[in-house]
Amino acid sequence: MAKIPDKQGVFFELDGVLVQKAALGQDGTVPFLDRALEALGRIDPKQFKLFVATSRQDIAFGQLKEKEFTAFCAALLDRLRAEGIPITKIYSCPYHPKGKGRFRKESVFRKPGPGIFKMAQQEFDLNLQRCWMIGHTTADVLAGQRAELGTILVRTGQGGRDREFSVEPHFVEDDLWSAVARLNQFEYALRC
């Protein structure tokens, strides 16, 4: 249990939520989804720590090299820093039980497992029941639910159409902009 009752975080998936996919544009920039960058800027960093929580099946199956993903994350963090948006940590899991080579293994950090959230709780003393997961797949929602986070499914990316799991998120919104507006509205109502 967190020492501070409201020590909160917002976790979000990269692909389908912030960007279409974790790949730099031809000019070396991060191709954010429409209004996604602005949406992150609307989250109060005094209230929430921001985290990326991503399962990297593309690395597990050899469609994306680790070094490419590392370069993408470095560019992402640089751009967000330039915009005054502090990302506390990027959590990623490159493992899959059917992956290739050293990436072929099960991991508690792969969504829908709650491992990423539990690790963040230990590292940053978060109160997970006051945290949020914003994702675009049923695995994102189920992982958040298993860790007792509030969940918001966005209609961008897969928009929950993957049908991998049967889940009911707390909220469904059109995109990250709308998800952040919902989160802020919900948190404001709790404090009034």
Secondary structure, DSSP 8 states (H G I E B T S, - for coil): --SSTT-EEEEE-SBTTTBSSS---TTS---B-TTHHHHHTTS-TTTEEEEEEEE-HHHHTTSS-HHHHHHHHHHHHHHHHHTT--EEEEEEE--BTT-SGGGBS--TTSTTSSHHHHHHHHHHT--GGG-EEEESSHHHHHHHHHTT-EEEEESSTTTTTT-SS----SEEESSHHHHHHHHHHHHHHHH-
